[in-house]
């Protein structure tokens, strides 16, 4: 069994576990935005106007191997809201206010280089709680700010290994604000590890 696990790990490479929080939802959002329907069915990430109400507010990511072992620091940052406002409804979900984001948030340009370096290492693909929603939020933000090299890498990594629903083993993490990106990112990571372990037993 160990040989099978080692072979699978070599084949899978590193995965990026990523989660985002936003200022709200896109103006165009079909049913199933968080499921298989996906936001991309009716609006493309190049339609940035549709995402004016769904800007990136917080992002967390880390790299993991196929066994769920973390292979990078956990990067987590609030994004400074430049020319957009975080809705009250969104704040009620993730707890990040406009005032807090303006006070402690980082410009996207201060985050994107480290994100790109991690993304380049994620040869296995991405793991996230809401795959299509997360992809389009990241893609529209990169397109909007003309980070086309990072967008190209994201497009190349647009594959999802396993569903993130189903039984999830216990996860240990420090208490954070409800629905914060750092907390949410733990769930797909643990779920992937659980499902992967079942496949390799």
C-alpha positions in Angstrom: 0.0 0.0 0.0 2.9 2.4 0.8 4.2 2.0 -2.7 0.8 2.8 -4.2 0.6 6.0 -2.0 4.1 7.1 -2.9 3.4 6.5 -6.6 0.1 8.5 -6.4 1.8 11.3 -4.6 4.5 11.6 -7.2 1.9 11.6 -10.0 -0.4 14.2 -8.3 2.3 16.8 -7.5 1.3 19.7 -5.3 -2.2 21.1 -5.0 -3.2 24.6 -4.1 -5.9 24.8 -1.5 -7.4 28.3 -1.9 -10.4 30.2 -0.6 -11.7 33.7 -1.2 -14.2 36.1 0.3 -15.8 38.8 -1.7 -17.7 42.1 -1.4 -20.9 40.4 -2.5 -22.2 38.3 -5.4 -21.9 38.9 -9.1 -24.7 40.8 -10.8 -25.3 37.9 -13.2 -25.6 34.7 -11.2 -27.5 31.6 -12.4 -28.9 29.0 -10.0 -26.2 26.7 -8.7 -23.5 29.4 -8.5 -21.8 27.4 -5.8 -22.4 24.0 -7.4 -22.0 22.3 -10.8 -23.9 25.1 -12.6 -21.2 27.6 -12.0 -21.1 31.3 -12.5 -19.4 30.9 -15.8 -22.5 29.6 -17.6 -24.0 33.0 -18.0 -21.1 35.5 -17.5 -17.5 35.4 -18.4 -14.7 36.8 -16.2 -13.9 39.3 -18.9 -17.2 40.9 -18.2 -15.8 42.8 -15.3 -18.9 45.0 -14.9 -20.8 41.9 -13.9 -18.3 41.4 -11.0 -18.3 45.0 -9.7 -20.4 43.7 -6.8 -18.2 40.7 -6.2 -14.7 42.0 -5.7 -12.0 40.1 -4.0 -11.9 41.0 -0.2 -9.8 38.1 1.3 -7.7 35.3 0.0 -6.0 32.4 1.7 -4.0 29.6 0.1 -1.4 27.0 0.8 0.3 24.1 -1.1 -0.3 20.5 -0.1 0.9 17.1 -1.5 -1.4 14.3 -2.4 -1.4 13.0 1.1 -2.6 16.3 2.6 0.8 17.3 3.9 1.3 21.1 3.8 4.3 22.1 1.7 4.2 25.9 2.0 3.3 28.5 4.6 -0.4 29.4 4.8 -0.8 32.7 3.1 -3.8 34.8 4.1 -4.5 38.5 3.4 -7.3 41.0 3.3 -7.3 42.9 0.0 -7.6 46.7 0.3 -10.9 47.7 -1.3 -9.9 50.2 -4.0 -12.9 51.7 -5.8 -15.5 49.3 -4.4 -17.5 48.8 -1.2 -18.0 45.7 0.8 -21.7 45.1 1.2 -23.3 44.8 4.6 -24.6 41.4 3.5 -21.1 40.2 2.7 -19.8 41.5 6.0 -22.5 39.6 7.9 -21.1 36.4 6.3 -17.3 36.8 6.6 -17.0 39.5 9.2 -14.8 41.9 7.2 -15.9 45.5 7.2 -15.1 48.2 4.8 -13.2 50.1 7.6 -11.2 47.1 8.6 -10.2 46.3 5.0 -9.1 49.9 4.4 -7.1 49.8 7.6 -5.3 46.5 7.3 -5.9 45.4 3.7 -3.0 45.0 1.2 -3.1 46.2 -2.4 -3.6 43.3 -4.8 -0.2 44.1 -6.4 1.4 43.2 -3.0 -0.2 39.8 -3.0 -0.2 38.7 -6.6 3.5 37.8 -7.0 3.5 35.4 -4.1 0.2 33.9 -5.2 1.6 33.4 -8.7 4.7 31.7 -7.4 2.6 29.3 -5.4 0.2 28.8 -8.4 3.1 27.8 -10.6 4.1 25.1 -8.2 0.5 23.7 -8.0 0.9 21.2 -10.9 -1.9 19.0 -9.5 -4.5 21.7 -9.7 -6.7 23.6 -7.2 -8.8 22.5 -4.3 -11.5 24.9 -3.1 -14.9 24.8 -1.4 -16.7 26.5 -4.3 -14.6 25.7 -7.4 -16.2 27.7 -10.2 -17.2 30.6 -8.1 -13.6 30.9 -6.7 -12.1 30.5 -10.2 -14.2 33.3 -11.7 -13.6 35.7 -8.8 -9.8 35.2 -9.1 -9.9 35.3 -12.9 -11.9 38.5 -13.2 -9.7 40.2 -10.7 -6.5 39.2 -12.5 -8.1 40.3 -15.8 -9.3 43.6 -14.4 -5.8 44.5 -13.2 -4.1 43.1 -16.3 -2.1 40.4 -14.6 -2.3 38.3 -17.7 0.7 36.1 -17.0 -0.9 35.0 -13.7 -4.3 34.6 -15.4 -2.7 32.3 -17.9 -1.3 30.1 -15.1 -4.6 30.1 -13.4 -6.3 28.9 -16.6 -3.7 26.1 -16.8 -4.5 25.0 -13.3 -8.3 25.0 -13.7 -9.0 21.4 -12.7 -10.6 20.1 -9.6 -9.5 16.7 -8.2 -12.5 15.6 -6.1 -15.8 16.8 -4.8 -15.4 18.6 -1.5 -18.8 17.5 -0.2 -19.4 14.4 1.9 -17.8 13.2 5.1 -15.1 15.5 6.5 -12.8 14.4 9.3 -12.2 16.7 12.3 -10.0 19.7 11.5 -7.9 21.6 14.1 -7.5 25.3 13.6 -7.4 28.4 15.8 -10.7 30.2 16.2 -11.2 32.9 13.6 -14.1 35.1 12.5 -17.0 33.1 11.1 -16.6 32.1 7.4 -13.1 33.6 7.2 -11.1 32.4 4.2 -8.5 30.8 6.5 -11.1 28.7 8.2 -13.0 27.7 5.0 -9.8 26.7 3.3 -9.3 23.9 5.9 -12.5 22.1 4.9 -11.7 21.2 1.3 -8.1 20.3 2.3 -9.3 17.8 5.0 -12.1 16.5 2.7 -9.6 15.8 -0.1 -7.2 14.1 2.3 -10.1 11.9 3.6 -11.3 10.9 0.1 -7.7 10.3 -1.1 -7.0 8.1 1.8 -10.0 6.0 0.9 -8.8 5.6 -2.6 -5.3 4.4 -1.6 -6.3 2.0 1.2 
